[in-house]
Amino acid sequence: MSATKQKILKTSLDLFNEMGITKTSLRGIADKAGISVGNLQYHFKKREEIVEALYFQLVEEMNHKFIIPKEKLFTSFLSTFEKVIEGFYAYRFFLLDFVSISRKHQKIKYHYRDLTKQREQIALALFDQLIKEGLFRQELLHDEYRNVYKRIEILSNFWFSSILIQEDTIKETTIKDFSKVILQSVYPYLTEKGRGEFSALYPKSIKEQG
């Protein structure tokens, strides 16, 4: 990818995060990047092409974060949540306007649908492995862990929109709060062994019994 194209994507990402897609024009992106509109349109003819390029850039970055090494599986599993949330924050305009974006961009909509199915299978295989290692309990309900994954997916997609209904901006503390919500959502499924390892990793999260 050329340096100019990288600059356009970086500038667009900053402006989309700050102002939203609808308030960001090609002229505004070109001015901020210090290039002409003609130069910008040589690389991206429409704003929609920039949105799609940023989507696939995000997907590629997330694919790397979803690679969980088998060594120290439980630790890696939990830390992946935090890495993914940080990654989402860097592209937060998607989370704030995802429904609108998916309606306007069929390519993104169908790719995301297929991607979700793939990641669901990865998550279920991971849950199975954690059960075998005695860290997660067996399912008590039909499709219980499939629905755990779905709840985490829904939280990830719409958490930031929910926050902005109540607050004006998304802060660093918001990211930490969201990490806590996700981590605590898997805690009830841990075995005694799993809870012991969780407590060792996140001692401040555990409420003292007294």
N, C-alpha and C positions, 0 to 999 in steps of 0.2 A: 504494500500500500504506500502511495506517495506521501511525502511530508505534508503537502497541501491538503490532501484528502483526510489525513489524520487530524490536521488542524481544524478542518471544517467539522468533523465529527465531535472533537473535543469541545469546540465552541458551541455547537448545537446542543450538546448534552448539558453544558453549563446553563445555557439560556432556557432550554426546556425545563430544567429543574427549578430555575429561578422564577420563570414567568408562565410556564405552561406552553403547550404546543400552539394553541390558537393565537396567542399573543406574540408569537415569534415568527417573523417573516424572513424570507430569504435575504432581503436587504439588510435586516438587522443582524443576521448571522454573518453576512459578508463584511459589514462594517466592523463588527466586533473582531472578526478574524483578520481584518486588515487586507482584504482582497476585493476584487471587483465582483459584482453579481455575475458577470459573464464567466469569470474564472470559476466561481462556485458552480454555476450551471453546467460547466464542462464536465464536472464530476457528478453532480446531482441535479437533474433537471427540475425536480419538484421536491417540496418539503417532505412529502410522503416517502420518497426514496431515502431520505436521511433517517426518518423514523425507522424504516425497515432495516437499514444498515446498522443502526444502534441496537435494534432488537436482536439481530443475529450476533452482534458483538457481545451483548449481554449473555446470550445463550452459550456462546463459546467460553466465556469467563466462568459461568456457572457450571458448565460441564467439568471443568478442571476442579472446581470446589467440591463437586459431588464424587470425586474419586476418593474413596475411603480405604486406606491401607488396612490389611488384615491384622498387622501388628497393633496391639493396643486398640482393638476394634471399638470398644465401648467409649474410650476417651475420644477417639477420632469421630465417632458417631455424634457425640454431643457437641464437640467443637465445630463440626460442620454446620450446625444450625447457626452459630454465631458468624461464621464466615459468609454464609449465604445471606443472612440478614444485612451484613455490612455491604455485600455486593448489591443487594436490592436498593439500599439507600443511595448508592452512587448513581443509580438509574431510577430514582424515585418518581420521575414524571410518568413512567409506565404504570406504576402502582396507583397513582392518583387519577389517571385517565384511561385505565386499562379497558374498561367496557367500551368506551368511545373508540379507542384505537382498534380494538378487535372488530368492531362493526365496520370501520372504514377500510381496514386492511385485511382482506380475506386471506392473503398469504400468511400473515402473522397468526390469524385466528386458527387456521387449519394446522399450521406447524405447531402451535402451542398445544392444540388438542392432542396431536400425536406424541408430542414431547411429554405431556403429562402422563399418558399411558405408559411410556417407556420408564419414566421415573417412578411411577407407582410400582412397577415390577421390580425395579432395583430396590426400592424401600421394603417391599414385602420379603424379598430374598434376604435383606439385611436383618429384618425382624426375626426371620426364621433362624438365622445364624446366632443372633443374640439369645434366642430361646434355647438353642442347643448348648450354648455356653453357660446357661443358667442365670443369665442377667435379666431376661424378660420372662414373665410368667406365660403359661399356655393361654390360648384364647378361651374365654368363657362364653362368648357370644359369636354368632355366625358373622364372618367377615369383620371381626373386631379390629384387627390391625389394618385392614384395608380402610376402614373408616377413621382410624387414627391418622393415617396418611392424608385422607381427604380433609379432615379438620385442620391439619397443619397447613395444607395447601390453601384452604379458604382463608385462614388467618393471615398467611403470607401475602395473598393477593389483595386483601381489603383492609389490613390493619392501618395503613397510613391514611387511607380515606376516612376511616373512623376517627383517627386522631385529629385530623384537620376540621372535622365537624365541631370539635370542642376547643381546638387551639388554632392560633394563627400560623404557627410554623412547626416544623419537625426538628427537634433538637437532638443532640447526641444522647441525652438521657432517655429520649424516646426509644432509641435503638436498644439501649440497655434494658429498658422495661419490656420491650418486645421479646428480647432474648430470654428474659425470665419467664414470660408467658409461655413460650415454646418449650423451654426446658421443663417447666412444671407440668405441662400437658402430658409429658411422657412418664413422669415420676410414678403415677399410680399403677403403671404396668410393670414396674421393676420388682424383681424378687428381693429377698433379704440381702442376697449377695450383691445384686445390682444397686440397691439403696446404699449399701456400705461403700461401694465404689463412687457412687454419686456424691455421698457426703464427703468423701476424701477430696473430690475434685471441686466441690462447691460448698465448703463448710459454712459459709455465711447464709446459705439458702435454707439450712435446716433449722427449724424451730425447736428450741430446747424444751424438753418435757419437764414439767415441774409441778 
